[in-house]
Amino acid sequence: MLDETAKGVFTIAVTPFLPDGGIDWDSVDRMVDFYIAQGATGLTILGMMGEAGKLTAEESIPVVKRVTARSTVPIVVGVSAPGFAAMKTLSDAAMDLGAAGVMVAPPGSLKTDDQILTYYHNTAETLGDAPFVLQDFPLVTNVVIPTKVILQVVADCPTCVMLKHEDWPGLEKISALRKASDAGARRISILCGNGGLYLLEEMLRGADGAMTGFAYPEMMAQVIAAYTAGDTDHARDIFDAYMPMVRYEAQPGLGLAIRKYTLAQRGVIAHDTLRKPGGGLSAATKAEVDALAVRQADKLRSFGF
């Protein structure tokens, strides 16, 4: 069961599709094995970058079943939904299938601190005993959750055990949350997203790891391992080797397509298909990704990685 001590790399998994848009189950299996082999300590499925909103309700539960049956690490399932009934249905099914916890992002209709707090009170009540992750991603949700509101949710909702931190810029928020827990507030796990753009700085501020889907998940595992071992310089060297690709994949609107293309090039998934709405990459963009991959491999060799 997911709890406040979670750390490491919870990779945000893509959802592999066939060229006709059907779910590619063979690639699902291969992807799960790959993420774990590259150092994932957990997986998060049906998130925003997993194209959860493009799956039917009838498809979501089989995806959860397939991944939980295959995985040897904890699974977090995204259950964000416009209404609480749909959220509860998917959450209950996910937990029954062996998920460790669920993740909930706020709907864009929330405008005030009181509305956000009420929403997460209702979320905790709806989910029952299921531990949940509060996803703080204002760049996409358009909901800004102040530090004081997160602390109040944590104080009021014992089943909120993790923050998926994707505020941008948000390093000061991590520091503020850790300062509060040092002063006696309940300490929860903080795993960070944003494609790993600020991973090392986030760790230095007190984060427990990463929850993001960068197509080279080994980077995150290696950076965190080096940092945990006290070798910050080595962690910086590793991060620097991957930074051009991290930067390129972080492009708004293209990031998921780049991620899927890279995973397909690495042999992890068979196709880089995005479900509509969502298209592929131009030949020029693919060439740029390929060039970055070659340069990245050369740099890693020169560093002896």
N, C-alpha and C positions, 0 to 999 in steps of 0.2 A: 504494500500500500504506500502511495506517495506520502511523504511527510516533510517536515521543515528542514531535514538534514540532507535533502537531495543536492547533489553536486555533480560536476563533470560536464559532459556534453549530451544533451538531449536533442538529437538531430531532428529538425523539422523535415519530415519525409514528403517527397513529391508523391503524387498519385500517377502511376504510369498508365498511359492509354495506348491502344492500338491506333493505327492510322484512321480507322473508321469511328474512333471515339469510344469504343468499348474498353473496359478495364483490362489491362494486360496482366493477368494473374501470374504468369511465369516471371515477368519483370518485378512484380511485387515481391515474390520470394527472393529473387536475386538481390534486390535492393535492400531488403531487411538484412540479409547475410552480409552485404557489403558494408552497410553502416556500422554494424557491430564489429566487423573485422577491422574497421578503421578507427575504432576506439570509442564508439558511442556507449555511454552508460545508460542511456534511455532513448526512446523514440517518441516523437509527437506526430500524430497523424490527424488528418482531416482539419488541418489548420488553413489559414488564408492561402499560404503558398502550396497547400495540398489540394487547391481547387475545390475545397469542401462545398462551396456554394454552387458548384456545377454538378454535384452528384445528387441523384434522387434519394429520397429517404430509404427506398428499397435497396439502393446500392451501398449506402454508408455502413450499415450493420455488417454485411458480408466482408467489407474491407477491414473493419475492426476484427472480425472473426479470423480472417486470414493472417493478419499481422500478429495478433496476440498468440495464435497457435504456433507461429513460426519463430517468434522472438524469444531470446533468452535474457532480455533486459526489460525494465519497466516500460509500459506504454501509457502515454497521456493522449487522450482523445479530445479533439476540439468539438465542443457541443454548442457553440454559439448559435442562436436561432432568434428569429423575430419574436417568438412567443415562448412562454415557459413550458407549455405542454410538449412542444417538439423537443425542447432542451431536455426535459425529464425523460422522454421516451428513449432518446439516444443515449443519455447518460446511464440510465438503468440497464439498457442492453449492453453497453460497453463494460460496465462494472461486472455484470453477470458473466461476460466473456473473458474476464481476467484482466481488464485494464487496471492500472495503478491509480489513475485519477483522471480528471477531465479539465478542460481549459475553457474559460468564458471571457470573451471580449465584450465591452459595453456597446449597446446599439447607438447609432449616431444621433438618436433623438434626445439623448441626455444632455442637458445644457447647464445645470447647476450642480453644486456640490451635494446638495440634499437629494437631488434626483439620482445621482450616482450612488450615494450611500444606500438609498432605499432600494435601488436596483440590485445591489449586491446582497442586501439583507434578504430580498426575495429569492435571489439566486441560491443562497445558502439553504434557505428553507425548502426550495424546490428540489435541490440535489440530495437532501437528506444527509446520510453519512458519507457520501462520496467526497473525498478531498478534491479541492479545486485550485486551479491556477488562475490568478487575475492577470489578464493580458492588457498591458498598458502600451498601446500603439497608436498615439494620437495622429500620426502622419496618415494613417489609413482610416481610423474610426472617426476622426475629427472630435474626439472626446478627450479633453485634457483633464487628467486626474491628479490633483495636487497631492503632495506628499502627505499632508495632514489627513486627507480623505483615505488614502491607502492605509495609513496607520489606524484610522478608525475602523475600516473594514476588518483589518487584522485583529483588532481588539474585540470587535463585536462578533466575528465569524470564525470560530475555532477550526472549521474545515477549510478555510483559506490558508494553504500551506506554502504557496509559492507565488512570486511575482515574476511574470515574463516581462522584463524591462526592455521597452523599445521606444522610450521617449527620446527625442532627438532635438537638441542636445540634452543629455540626461545624466551626466556623470555626477552633477551636484545632487541629484535626487538619490542616487545610491549612497552617497556620503551622508545625506540627511537621514535616510532610513537606518543606516548602520549606527549613526550617532544616537538615534532614538532607542534602538535596541540595546545599545551599550548603557543607556540610562534607565533601562528597565522594561521597555516595550517588548512584546513578544517578537522574537526573531524568526523570520521565515526565510526560506530559500529564495535567492534572487538569481535567476538565469537570464542571460541577455541575448537579444536578437540583433537586428540591423545588419544581418549578413556577416557579423564578426568584425565590422569596421573598427570598433573601439574595444576589442576584446581584452587586450592587455591592460589598458587603462581602467576598464570595468573591473577586472580582477584586483587591480591595485586599490580601487575604491571600496572593495569589500564584496563584490559579486562572488557567487559560488560556482559559476561556470557559464556555459552558453546554451541557448535554445534557439538555434537558427539552422538554416539549410544550405549554407555555402557548399558548393559541389565538391570541395576537398575537405571533408570533415576531419581528416587526419590532422590538418593544420590546427584546428581548435583543440583536439586532444593533446597534441604535442606542446602547444603553447601553455595549456593549463598544467600539463605534467611538469614542464620546466619551471613554471612559476611556483608550483606547489613545492618543488624540490629546492626552491630558493635561488634558482639560477635565472634571474630576470634578464640578464644580457642574452643568454641563449634563447629565452622566450622571444626577445625582440628580434633576434636573427631569424628565427623561424617565421615570425609574423611578417617581417620585411620581405622574405622570399616570396610570400604569397600575396602581398599587398596589391600589386597591379591587377591581379585577377579578382581579388575582393572588391576593389574599386570599380572594376568594369562590370561585375555582376550586380553591383548595387544600383544600376541605372533604373530609375522609376519607369515602370511600364514595360521594360524589357527584361528585368531581373530573372523572372521565372523561366522565360524562354531560353535565356542564356544558361541558367542552371540545368534545365532539362537537356539542352544541347550538349553541355559538358558531360553530364552523366551518361548520355548515349555514346559520346565519343570514348568514354572510359569503359564502356561495355557493361554498365550497371543496368541500364534500361534499354530495351530494344529500339524504342522510337522516342523522339523528342516532342511528340504530339501534345498540344494544349487543346483542351476542349473549348469550343466557341462559347462566349466571345474570347478571342485570344488567337493570335497568329504565330507564324514562325519567324525566323530570322532571315534577313537578307544575306546574299552571298558575301557582301562586304563585311557584315557583322560576324559571320561565321569565320571568315578569314582572320579577322582581328582576334577572335577568341582562340583560334588555332595558334596564331603567332604568340599570344601571351602564354599559352600552355607550353610551347616549346621553350620559350625564354625562362619560364618558371622552373621547368625541369633542369635546364642548364644551371640556373642559380642554385637550386637545391644540391646538385652534384658538386658545385664549386664549394658549397658550405660543408660538404661531407654528410649531408642528411640522407 
